[in-house]
Amino acid sequence: MCGIIGFKGTGLVTAELVEGLQRMEYRGYDSWGVAVMTKKGIFVEKKVGAIGDGKLEQPPVDALLGIAHTRWATHGGVTKTNAHPHLSKDKRFAVAQNGIVENYLELKSSLQKQGYQFKTSTDTEVIVHLIDAKLKQVKIFAEAVRLAFLELIGRNTIITLDQQTEQIVAIRNGSPLVIGHLPDGGVLLASDTLPLAGKARTVTYLDDQQLVVINDKVSVFAVKTGKPLKLHQQKFDFIEQKIDKAGFDHFMLKEIVEQQYTIKEAVSYSDQELLPLIKALKKARTIYTVGAGTAAFAAGQIARVLRVVAKLPVQELKAYEIDSYLPLMSAKDLLLAVSQSGETADTLDAVGKAQKRGVTIASIVNMIGSTLSRGSQYAYLSRSGPEICVASTKAYTAQLAWGYLLAMTIIGKHKQAQAEIGKVAKKLKGYFTDQTFRQLQKLAIDLAKHEHFFVIGKAQHFYTALEGALKIKEITYKHFEGFSAGELKHGVIALIDQGTPVFGIVGNDQYQADVLSALAEVRARGARTFGITARPNEFFDVHIPAIDGGNLDSITKIIPFQLLSYFLGIQQKNNPDKPRNLAKSVTVK
């Protein structure tokens, strides 16, 4: 949720800030704004909507340093007034925030009694007035920020720009902050590493409850005590990857097509690189996999393949439902956390709770330098490159591929797994054709009139059904429910009406008959059936071709859902890259 950035250095400060926001737009796109310090004072410009080309009406050319923010609204509507950064009444300093001030109503009431007037409906304005109040008690700006922050409850990361001291002061708590040290002495501070790629030579990852002051140098302090901390820099070799649509209309379609390459990258680990984790997995009494949203479904698929292939005791959990399992956890167990960003609040919260029980932590994420990676004993990257579309596609299948490689390596079939993934990648190359796209475009036109859909799967296709349904929801805003074929008779069938679209994911496996039987049953009650499989069948009213992936069907059978959600979203005139109300990095609970 939200992206914040700060910059001090040579060159065009405003342009640097806007470029950084553009790289982080997936974090929120309700509104955006910049605040830069000039010789005449702090210049602030804010806009509603996505950043797009990032054009400002009157960008100052003499800016010395600045901060910027892209917003995903939590408190207060999507308006220019509520957009960040917020300027203090005396226009001395500006503030931007990523998080939620849980006690903002109490703080607001207290500040109003002190005479402060509020112009916005955001919780961030509380922080602005709190800092102003503290400046009446202490003379040092950074100390006023620290004291104000100590009164906040909740996960909050803030960044401030002060005109009088010509410095940036920021605090991390919950949401990430990384400092990029540039070769020319400049400094970039951002919510993630994408704005730093190709620019910073070294980075400093701030931990929770740390404060950074950026002026003629970079200094880090403990928030609770105010005592200085050692600045830890580490080499940063994140190669800048060109972030563009490469001729596609949207990032989503580009990233769907890229899966023919990214699943191979995900399994480029050698068996020796996986060996430390494998030893830990074999030693563990119980293995838990956790995630949220799409990552939860990836965690479920990975848990299944570790059970079925590697015969390990694995239990999948939703990150936000871990509490009832905590009494069962101990130092004898291992938790494998799955995330695209590595900053998902629910997942980090689950990991933190498990760590307190002594549980060993492993992770598979897609963002280099993430909080989750840095907090794991065994950290792996899904290696699928930046995923700009908010709805995950290539990161999801990359994590499934990695999970399969892990399971097969455990039983001594590392090379076989890589070869199988290679064959699937080759088949995908032949699947992404104009013919496939036209067929699904035509189907999207046909389905646009419907508001309710169902999809049936079983075994490895169960989580595919759930993830496929989620993709349709995210991009089209239509109701799409996924469930196991065995669940049909236990209540879901009551929802089937004349013409209801019901999809069935049919693999060439022992569960084929179960899914076909379920399709026959709903068809008898008036449903219109759609079969996602390699071959047509008499049980289907409509056949949607899909690759027979064998043990990797969980990868190949999700592709038609990804494409259908994309084309159906286009048919609805939605922007598939930026679904309403969603952000890619969910850093608040």
C-alpha positions in Angstrom: 0.0 0.0 0.0 1.4 3.4 -1.0 4.9 4.2 -2.2 7.1 6.9 -0.8 10.4 8.2 -2.1 12.9 10.9 -1.1 15.9 12.2 -3.0 18.9 14.5 -2.2 21.5 14.9 -4.9 22.5 16.6 -8.1 20.4 16.8 -11.2 16.7 17.4 -11.6 15.2 16.5 -8.2 11.6 16.6 -9.3 12.2 14.3 -12.4 14.1 11.8 -10.1 11.1 11.7 -7.7 8.5 11.2 -10.5 10.6 8.5 -12.1 10.8 6.7 -8.8 7.0 7.0 -8.3 6.4 5.6 -11.8 8.5 2.5 -10.9 6.4 2.0 -7.7 3.0 2.8 -9.1 1.8 -0.7 -8.5 1.9 0.1 -4.8 -1.0 2.5 -5.2 -2.5 4.7 -7.8 -5.4 6.6 -6.3 -3.4 9.8 -6.2 0.1 11.1 -6.1 2.2 14.1 -5.3 5.6 15.7 -4.8 7.1 18.1 -2.4 10.5 19.7 -3.2 12.5 22.3 -1.4 13.5 25.3 -3.4 15.2 28.6 -2.4 11.8 30.2 -2.2 10.2 27.4 0.0 8.6 24.0 -0.3 6.8 23.5 -3.6 3.9 21.0 -3.5 1.9 19.6 -6.4 -0.7 16.8 -6.1 -2.9 15.0 -8.6 -5.7 12.5 -8.5 -5.4 9.3 -10.5 -2.6 7.2 -11.8 0.8 8.8 -12.4 0.9 8.0 -16.1 3.5 10.3 -17.7 4.0 12.1 -14.5 3.7 15.6 -15.9 3.5 18.4 -13.4 2.1 21.8 -14.2 5.0 23.9 -12.9 7.9 21.7 -11.8 10.7 23.8 -10.2 14.1 23.5 -11.8 16.0 24.7 -8.7 14.9 22.0 -6.3 17.6 20.9 -3.8 15.9 17.8 -2.3 12.4 16.4 -2.1 9.9 13.7 -1.2 7.0 12.1 -3.2 4.2 9.7 -2.6 1.8 7.5 -4.6 -1.4 6.7 -2.6 -3.6 3.8 -2.0 -6.4 5.3 0.1 -7.2 3.9 3.6 -8.4 6.9 5.5 -10.2 9.7 3.5 -11.5 9.7 0.0 -9.5 9.9 -3.2 -9.2 13.7 -3.6 -6.5 16.2 -4.3 -6.8 17.5 -0.8 -6.2 14.1 0.7 -3.3 13.2 -1.5 0.2 13.3 0.0 2.5 15.0 0.8 0.8 17.2 3.3 2.3 20.6 4.2 2.4 22.1 7.7 0.4 25.2 8.4 3.5 27.4 8.4 4.7 25.6 5.2 8.0 24.7 7.0 7.8 21.0 6.4 5.9 18.3 4.4 4.9 14.8 5.4 4.0 11.6 3.5 3.0 8.3 5.1 2.6 4.6 4.3 0.4 3.0 6.9 -2.5 3.5 9.2 -2.6 5.5 12.4 -4.9 3.3 14.5 -5.3 6.0 17.2 -5.8 8.9 14.9 -9.3 9.8 16.2 -7.9 10.2 19.8 -4.9 12.1 18.6 -7.1 14.3 16.4 -9.4 15.2 19.2 -6.4 16.1 21.4 -4.9 18.3 18.7 -8.2 20.0 18.1 -8.4 20.9 21.8 -5.0 22.5 21.3 -6.3 24.7 18.5 -5.3 22.7 15.4 -7.7 22.7 12.5 -8.0 19.9 10.1 -8.4 20.4 6.3 -8.3 16.8 5.2 -10.0 13.5 6.2 -6.7 11.6 6.3 -4.9 10.2 9.3 -1.7 11.6 8.0 -2.7 15.1 8.9 -2.5 14.1 12.5 1.2 13.4 12.0 1.7 16.8 10.5 0.1 18.6 13.5 1.8 16.3 16.0 5.2 17.2 14.6 4.3 20.9 14.7 3.2 20.6 18.3 6.5 18.8 19.2 8.5 21.6 17.5 7.1 24.0 20.2 8.7 21.8 22.8 12.1 20.9 21.1 14.2 22.8 18.6 15.6 19.9 16.7 13.4 18.8 13.8 14.4 15.2 13.8 13.7 15.0 17.5 10.3 16.5 17.0 9.5 13.9 14.4 10.8 11.1 16.7 8.7 12.3 19.6 5.6 12.7 17.4 6.1 9.2 16.0 6.2 7.6 19.5 2.6 8.7 20.0 1.4 6.8 16.9 -0.2 3.3 17.2 -0.1 1.0 14.2 2.2 0.1 11.3 3.4 3.4 10.0 6.3 4.5 7.8 6.7 8.2 7.3 9.0 10.6 5.4 9.3 14.3 6.1 11.0 17.2 4.3 12.1 20.2 6.4 12.8 23.6 4.8 14.6 25.1 7.8 17.2 22.4 8.3 17.3 21.4 4.6 16.9 17.7 5.5 14.8 14.6 5.0 13.8 12.7 8.1 12.1 9.3 7.8 11.0 6.5 10.1 10.3 2.9 9.3 7.7 0.9 11.2 6.0 -2.0 9.3 6.2 -0.8 5.8 9.7 -1.0 4.1 12.3 1.7 3.6 15.6 1.2 1.8 18.3 3.8 1.3 20.2 3.9 -1.9 23.7 5.4 -1.8 24.5 6.8 -5.3 28.1 7.0 -6.8 28.0 10.8 -6.9 27.1 11.1 -3.2 23.4 11.5 -3.8 20.8 9.5 -1.7 17.6 7.9 -2.8 15.2 6.6 -0.1 12.3 4.5 -1.3 9.6 1.9 -0.3 11.3 -0.8 -2.4 14.4 -1.4 -4.5 12.9 -0.7 -8.0 13.7 3.0 -8.0 17.3 2.2 -6.9 18.0 -0.3 -9.7 20.7 0.9 -12.0 21.5 3.9 -9.8 22.6 2.8 -6.3 25.9 1.0 -5.7 25.2 0.2 -2.1 22.0 0.1 0.0 21.0 0.3 3.6 17.8 -1.6 4.6 16.2 0.1 7.5 14.6 -2.1 10.2 11.5 -1.3 12.1 11.8 1.5 14.7 14.7 3.1 12.9 14.9 6.8 12.0 17.1 8.2 9.2 18.3 11.8 8.8 19.5 12.8 5.3 21.4 16.1 5.0 25.0 16.4 4.1 25.4 12.8 5.3 23.1 9.8 6.2 22.6 9.1 9.9 20.5 6.4 11.5 19.0 6.4 15.0 16.8 4.2 17.2 13.3 5.6 17.4 12.6 4.5 21.0 15.9 6.0 22.5 17.1 8.5 19.9 20.6 6.9 20.2 22.7 6.7 17.0 23.1 3.4 15.2 25.8 2.2 12.9 25.0 2.7 9.2 25.2 -0.8 7.5 25.7 -0.6 3.8 25.8 -3.6 1.5 26.5 -4.1 -2.1 23.5 -3.7 -4.4 23.7 -5.5 -7.7 20.1 -5.3 -8.8 20.5 -4.9 -12.5 18.1 -2.3 -13.9 15.5 -4.0 -16.0 13.6 -2.0 -18.6 10.1 -1.5 -17.3 7.9 -1.1 -20.4 5.1 -2.9 -22.2 7.4 -4.1 -25.0 4.7 -3.6 -27.6 1.9 -5.1 -25.6 -1.2 -3.0 -24.7 -0.8 -3.8 -21.0 1.7 -5.1 -18.6 -0.6 -7.9 -17.7 -0.6 -9.4 -21.1 3.1 -9.0 -21.4 3.7 -10.7 -18.1 1.3 -13.6 -19.0 3.3 -14.2 -22.1 6.6 -13.9 -20.3 5.8 -17.1 -18.3 7.4 -19.1 -21.1 10.7 -17.7 -19.8 10.1 -17.0 -16.2 9.2 -20.6 -15.2 12.6 -21.6 -16.5 14.4 -18.9 -14.5 12.6 -20.0 -11.4 14.1 -23.5 -11.6 17.7 -22.3 -12.5 18.8 -23.2 -8.9 21.3 -25.9 -8.7 20.7 -28.9 -6.3 23.5 -27.6 -4.1 21.7 -24.2 -3.7 18.6 -26.0 -2.5 20.4 -28.4 -0.3 20.5 -26.3 2.9 16.7 -25.9 2.8 16.2 -29.5 1.9 18.2 -30.6 5.0 16.0 -28.3 7.2 12.8 -29.7 5.6 13.8 -33.3 6.3 14.7 -32.4 9.8 11.4 -30.6 10.6 8.7 -32.3 12.5 6.0 -30.3 10.7 6.3 -27.9 7.7 3.8 -25.1 7.3 3.4 -23.1 4.1 1.8 -19.6 4.4 0.8 -16.8 2.2 -2.1 -14.4 1.5 -4.1 -13.9 -1.7 -2.5 -15.4 -4.7 0.5 -16.3 -2.7 -1.7 -18.3 -0.4 -2.8 -20.4 -3.4 0.9 -20.8 -4.4 1.6 -21.9 -0.8 -1.2 -24.4 -1.1 0.2 -25.9 -4.3 3.7 -26.0 -2.9 2.4 -27.8 0.2 0.6 -30.3 -1.9 3.6 -31.1 -4.1 5.8 -31.5 -1.1 3.3 -34.0 0.3 2.6 -36.0 -2.8 6.1 -36.0 -4.4 8.5 -35.7 -1.4 6.2 -37.4 1.1 6.8 -34.6 3.7 4.4 -33.6 6.5 3.2 -30.3 5.2 0.2 -28.1 6.2 -0.8 -25.1 4.2 -2.2 -22.1 6.1 -3.6 -18.7 5.3 -1.2 -16.2 6.8 -4.1 -14.3 8.5 -5.4 -17.4 10.2 -2.2 -18.7 11.8 -3.2 -18.0 15.4 -5.0 -21.3 16.1 -1.9 -23.2 14.9 0.6 -21.4 17.0 0.2 -23.6 20.1 1.3 -26.5 17.9 4.4 -24.9 16.7 7.9 -25.1 18.2 11.6 -25.1 17.3 11.1 -28.5 15.7 9.0 -27.0 12.9 9.7 -25.0 9.7 7.5 -22.4 8.1 7.9 -21.6 4.3 6.4 -18.2 3.6 5.3 -17.3 0.1 5.0 -13.8 -1.2 5.4 -11.7 -4.3 6.6 -8.5 -2.6 8.0 -10.0 0.5 6.4 -7.1 2.4 2.8 -8.4 2.8 1.7 -7.4 6.3 -0.4 -10.5 7.0 2.5 -12.8 6.0 5.1 -10.9 7.9 2.9 -10.9 11.0 2.5 -14.7 10.7 6.2 -15.1 10.3 6.9 -13.0 13.3 4.5 -15.0 15.5 6.0 -18.3 14.3 9.5 -17.0 15.0 8.5 -16.3 18.6 7.7 -20.0 18.9 11.2 -20.8 17.6 10.1 -21.9 14.2 12.7 -22.0 11.4 11.7 -19.6 8.6 12.2 -20.2 4.8 10.8 -18.0 2.1 10.2 -17.7 -1.7 9.6 -14.1 -2.9 10.0 -12.1 -6.0 11.5 -8.9 -4.7 15.2 -8.6 -4.0 16.0 -7.3 -0.5 12.5 -7.7 0.9 11.8 -7.8 4.6 10.7 -11.4 4.4 13.8 -12.5 2.6 16.1 -10.7 5.0 14.2 -12.2 8.0 14.5 -15.8 6.7 17.1 -18.4 7.5 16.5 -19.8 4.0 15.6 -17.2 1.4 15.0 -17.8 -2.3 13.9 -15.6 -5.2 11.3 -16.7 -7.8 13.4 -14.8 -10.4 10.5 -13.7 -12.5 11.6 -10.1 -12.7 9.5 -7.0 -11.9 5.8 -7.7 -12.0 4.0 -4.4 -12.6 0.5 -5.5 -13.1 -1.2 -5.6 -9.6 -2.7 -9.0 -10.3 0.0 -11.6 -10.1 0.6 -14.0 -13.0 4.2 -14.8 -13.7 5.3 -14.6 -10.1 2.6 -17.1 -9.2 3.7 -19.7 -11.8 7.4 -19.1 -11.0 6.7 -20.0 -7.4 4.9 -23.1 -8.4 7.8 -24.1 -10.7 10.2 -23.5 -7.9 8.1 -25.6 -5.5 8.1 -28.5 -7.9 11.8 -28.3 -8.4 12.3 -28.4 -4.6 10.1 -31.4 -4.2 11.8 -33.3 -7.0 15.2 -32.4 -5.8 14.4 -33.9 -2.4 13.8 -37.3 -4.1 16.9 -37.0 -6.3 15.2 -35.9 -9.5 16.6 -32.3 -9.8 17.6 -32.6 -13.5 14.3 -34.3 -14.4 12.3 -31.4 -12.9 14.3 -28.8 -14.8 13.8 -30.8 -18.0 10.0 -31.1 -17.4 9.8 -27.3 -16.8 11.7 -26.8 -20.0 9.3 -28.8 -22.0 6.3 -26.9 -20.5 8.0 -23.6 -21.3 8.4 -24.7 -24.9 4.7 -25.7 -25.1 3.8 -22.3 -23.7 5.7 -20.6 -26.5 3.4 -22.4 -29.0 0.3 -21.6 -26.9 0.7 -17.8 -26.9 -0.5 -17.3 -30.4 -3.0 -14.9 -32.1 -5.3 -17.9 -32.6 -5.4 -18.5 -28.8 -5.9 -14.8 -28.1 -8.7 -14.5 -30.7 -10.6 -17.5 -29.2 -10.5 -16.1 -25.7 -11.4 -12.6 -26.9 -14.5 -14.1 -28.6 -15.3 -16.0 -25.4 -14.9 -12.9 -23.3 -17.5 -11.1 -25.5 -19.9 -14.0 -25.0 -19.4 -14.1 -21.2 -19.5 -10.3 -20.6 -23.3 -10.5 -20.0 -22.9 -12.8 -17.0 -22.2 -11.7 -13.4 -21.8 -15.1 -11.7 -19.4 -17.9 -12.6 -18.2 -21.1 -11.0 -15.1 -23.3 -11.5 -14.5 -26.8 -10.4 -11.2 -28.5 -9.8 -9.7 -31.3 -7.8 -6.2 -32.2 -6.4 -3.6 -30.0 -8.1 -6.5 -28.3 -9.9 -8.3 -27.3 -6.7 -5.9 -24.3 -6.0 -6.0 -23.6 -9.7 -9.7 -23.2 -9.5 -9.3 -20.8 -6.5 -6.6 -18.8 -8.2 -8.4 -18.7 -11.5 -11.6 -17.4 -9.8 -9.5 -14.8 -8.0 -8.0 -13.5 -11.3 -11.5 -13.1 -12.8 -12.6 -11.2 -9.6 -9.6 -8.9 -9.6 -9.7 -7.9 -13.2 -13.4 -8.0 -14.1 -15.1 -7.2 -10.8 -17.5 -10.2 -11.4 -18.4 -12.9 -8.9 -16.4 -16.0 -9.7 -16.3 -18.9 -7.2 -13.9 -21.8 -7.2 -14.4 -25.0 -5.3 -13.5 -28.7 -5.3 -15.5 -31.1 -7.4 -16.3 -33.0 -4.2 -17.9 -29.9 -2.7 -20.6 -29.6 -5.3 -23.2 -31.8 -3.6 -22.7 -30.1 -0.3 -24.5 -26.8 -1.0 -22.9 -25.1 -4.0 -25.2 -26.8 -6.5 -28.1 -24.8 -5.1 -26.6 -21.8 -6.8 -26.7 -23.4 -10.3 -29.4 -21.8 -12.5 -30.3 -22.0 -16.2 -27.4 -20.8 -18.2 -25.0 -20.4 -15.3 -21.4 -20.6 -16.6 -19.5 -23.4 -14.9 -15.9 -24.1 -15.7 -14.2 -27.5 -15.2 -10.4 -28.0 -15.0 -9.8 -31.4 -16.4 -6.4 -33.0 -16.3 -5.2 -36.3 -17.7 -5.1 -37.9 -14.2 -7.0 -40.1 -11.8 -9.4 -37.3 -10.9 -10.7 -36.7 -14.4 -13.8 -38.7 -13.9 -14.7 -36.8 -10.8 -14.6 -33.4 -12.5 -16.5 -34.7 -15.6 -19.1 -36.2 -13.3 -19.5 -32.8 -11.5 -19.9 -31.0 -14.9 -22.5 -33.5 -16.0 -24.4 -32.9 -12.8 -24.5 -29.1 -13.1 -25.3 -29.4 -16.8 -28.3 -31.5 -16.0 -29.5 -28.6 -13.9 -29.2 -26.1 -16.7 -25.6 -24.9 -16.4 -23.5 -24.0 -19.4 -20.2 -26.0 -19.1 -16.7 -24.9 -20.1 -13.9 -27.4 -20.2 -10.3 -26.3 -19.7 -8.3 -29.2 -20.9 -6.2 -30.4 -23.8 -9.0 -32.2 -25.6 -12.7 -31.6 -26.3 -15.3 -33.8 -24.5 -19.0 -34.4 -24.8 -19.5 -32.9 -21.3 -18.4 -29.5 -22.5 -20.6 -27.0 -24.1 -17.5 -25.0 -24.8 -14.0 -26.3 -25.0 -11.1 -24.0 -23.9 -7.9 -25.5 -25.1 -5.1 -25.8 -22.5 -1.7 -27.5 -22.4 -1.5 -30.9 -20.9 1.2 -30.2 -18.3 1.1 -33.6 -16.5 2.7 -33.0 -13.1 2.9 -29.3 -14.0 -0.8 -28.9 -14.8 -1.1 -26.4 -12.0 1.0 -24.1 -14.2 -0.5 -24.8 -17.6 -4.1 -24.8 -16.6 -4.0 -21.4 -14.9 -2.9 -19.7 -18.1 -6.4 -19.8 -19.8 -7.9 -18.1 -16.7 -5.2 -15.4 -16.8 -5.9 -14.7 -20.4 -9.7 -14.9 -20.0 -9.6 -12.5 -17.1 -7.5 -10.1 -19.2 -9.8 -10.1 -22.2 -12.9 -10.0 -20.1 -11.6 -7.1 -18.2 -10.8 -5.3 -21.5 -14.4 -6.1 -22.6 -15.6 -4.4 -19.4 -13.4 -1.4 -20.2 -11.4 -1.9 -17.0 -7.6 -1.3 -16.8 -6.2 -4.8 -16.1 -2.9 -3.4 -14.8 -4.6 -1.3 -12.1 -7.7 -3.0 -10.8 -9.9 -0.8 -8.6 -9.3 -0.9 -4.8 -6.3 -3.1 -5.1 -2.6 -2.6 -4.5 0.2 -5.1 -5.1 2.2 -4.7 -1.9 -0.3 -5.0 0.9 1.7 -3.5 3.8 -1.2 -2.8 6.1 -3.4 -5.3 7.9 
